[in-house]
Amino acid sequence: MNVNEIREKSRSVIGPYCKSCPVCNGKACSNKIPGPVGAVSQHYSDLYNDNMFNEIYVRACAKSGIAAFTGDGLNEEIMIHATHAIKENKGIGVPTIKPWDKDTCFKKLDLANESNAFAIAMDIDAAGLPFLQGRIPPAGRKSVEELKEIIDYAHVPFIVKGIMSVEGAQKAVDAGAKAIVVSNHGGRVLDGTPATACVLEEIADQFKGQVKIIVDGGIRSGLDVFKALALGADAVIIARPFVNMIYGGKDEGVEAYVQQLGQELENTMMMTGVSSLREVSKKNIYK
Ligand SMILES: Cc1cc2nc3c(=O)[nH]c(=O)nc-3n(C[C@H](O)[C@H](O)[C@H](O)COP(=O)(O)O)c2cc1C
């Protein structure tokens, strides 16, 4: 099956909120699906629970030559299963921890360290998510010193996800992050938040080479990947389209989408006369 057929198939098993649109752009599902779309059975359909979903997701990404970022939530089983899946796949995956209190972070980091994951992330912007407010364990903002203590506890490079400003990037670097993710958590967390494409260039201009720069939010094609690299990213995360691929085609869906992205990226490089990803620069995009 190709990507279109897999997306078509996902439409029959997903819903009612997600419409498996030809391009996942947040329009048809506005106000129905949050940006951070963990709890797949609630947001997509009960074909999978988070543990079943993560098992396929981590395995299929590792097989396709990319790494899955797994999520975290109030249900501690999610992180336990996700880190187990990463361990099963030789550490190819990035457990992403919510900004809990220090003791909970250390417990989650024990799981992540034990999984042999090649990197660990924290979605620091989840500090403001309504569903985490006033809950046990508590989650919330971190000072640079608090974040540094958490980062020092990890055995592998630490990625701070949810950076939208130069000031935020500086704090992540000061705390010891080896990479940042320029992300607005899918654009559904705070109205009026700019698109990541609007802030990426300024952040990259300041921090390129000091810290790896990853970006997410609405990246859907190889052409989009090219644009992100041209604006200064070292890598991208693509999230929601993979849900459709897994619902419609499990491992085959992930493989087909990754192949398509690679082909589109190659075509874009050919059309712009770029022969290596290192060469991609601002000069290649029309602003
Ligand atoms: C199934 C699923 C679960 C997610 N869970 C998390 C999470 O736990 N933590 C997080 O930082 N982001 C989470 N996200 C958000 C994505 O990492 C990403 O920031 C956001 O969806 C924007 O990318 P996109 O437009 O390509 O979907 C999740 C996304 C998906 C699809």
Ligand as a Chemical Component Dictionary entry (heavy atoms), coordinates in Angstrom:
data_LIG
# 
_chem_comp.id                   LIG 
_chem_comp.type                 NON-POLYMER 
_chem_comp.pdbx_formal_charge   0 
_chem_comp.three_letter_code    LIG 
# 
loop_
_chem_comp_atom.comp_id 
_chem_comp_atom.atom_id 
_chem_comp_atom.alt_atom_id 
_chem_comp_atom.type_symbol 
_chem_comp_atom.charge 
_chem_comp_atom.model_Cartn_x 
_chem_comp_atom.model_Cartn_y 
_chem_comp_atom.model_Cartn_z 
_chem_comp_atom.pdbx_ordinal 
LIG C1  C1  C 0 0.319 10.266 19.639 1  
LIG C2  C2  C 0 1.044 11.523 20.055 2  
LIG C3  C3  C 0 1.439 11.701 21.378 3  
LIG C4  C4  C 0 2.105 12.853 21.773 4  
LIG N1  N1  N 0 2.512 12.972 23.044 5  
LIG C5  C5  C 0 3.343 13.979 23.375 6  
LIG C6  C6  C 0 3.968 14.030 24.649 7  
LIG O1  O1  O 0 3.714 13.215 25.532 8  
LIG N2  N2  N 0 4.851 15.021 24.867 9  
LIG C7  C7  C 0 5.122 15.971 23.920 10 
LIG O2  O2  O 0 5.980 16.819 24.130 11 
LIG N3  N3  N 0 4.492 15.997 22.768 12 
LIG C8  C8  C 0 3.636 15.020 22.450 13 
LIG N4  N4  N 0 3.043 15.017 21.231 14 
LIG C9  C9  C 0 3.163 16.236 20.391 15 
LIG C10 C10 C 0 4.208 16.127 19.320 16 
LIG O3  O3  O 0 5.453 15.714 19.827 17 
LIG C11 C11 C 0 4.363 17.438 18.533 18 
LIG O4  O4  O 0 4.990 18.422 19.329 19 
LIG C12 C12 C 0 3.092 18.052 17.975 20 
LIG O5  O5  O 0 2.117 17.075 17.665 21 
LIG C13 C13 C 0 3.417 18.894 16.737 22 
LIG O6  O6  O 0 3.874 18.142 15.640 23 
LIG P1  P1  P 0 2.903 17.702 14.446 24 
LIG O7  O7  O 0 2.273 18.951 13.892 25 
LIG O8  O8  O 0 3.807 17.044 13.429 26 
LIG O9  O9  O 0 1.876 16.780 14.983 27 
LIG C14 C14 C 0 2.356 13.884 20.822 28 
LIG C15 C15 C 0 1.935 13.723 19.505 29 
LIG C16 C16 C 0 1.292 12.557 19.112 30 
LIG C17 C17 C 0 0.860 12.394 17.670 31 
# 
loop_
_chem_comp_bond.comp_id 
_chem_comp_bond.atom_id_1 
_chem_comp_bond.atom_id_2 
_chem_comp_bond.value_order 
_chem_comp_bond.pdbx_ordinal 
LIG C1  C2  SING 1  
LIG C2  C3  SING 2  
LIG C2  C16 DOUB 3  
LIG C3  C4  DOUB 4  
LIG C4  N1  SING 5  
LIG C4  C14 SING 6  
LIG N1  C5  DOUB 7  
LIG C5  C6  SING 8  
LIG C5  C8  SING 9  
LIG C6  O1  DOUB 10 
LIG C6  N2  SING 11 
LIG N2  C7  SING 12 
LIG C7  O2  DOUB 13 
LIG C7  N3  SING 14 
LIG N3  C8  DOUB 15 
LIG C8  N4  SING 16 
LIG N4  C9  SING 17 
LIG N4  C14 SING 18 
LIG C9  C10 SING 19 
LIG C10 O3  SING 20 
LIG C10 C11 SING 21 
LIG C11 O4  SING 22 
LIG C11 C12 SING 23 
LIG C12 O5  SING 24 
LIG C12 C13 SING 25 
LIG C13 O6  SING 26 
LIG O6  P1  SING 27 
LIG P1  O7  DOUB 28 
LIG P1  O8  SING 29 
LIG P1  O9  SING 30 
LIG C14 C15 DOUB 31 
LIG C15 C16 SING 32 
LIG C16 C17 SING 33 
# 
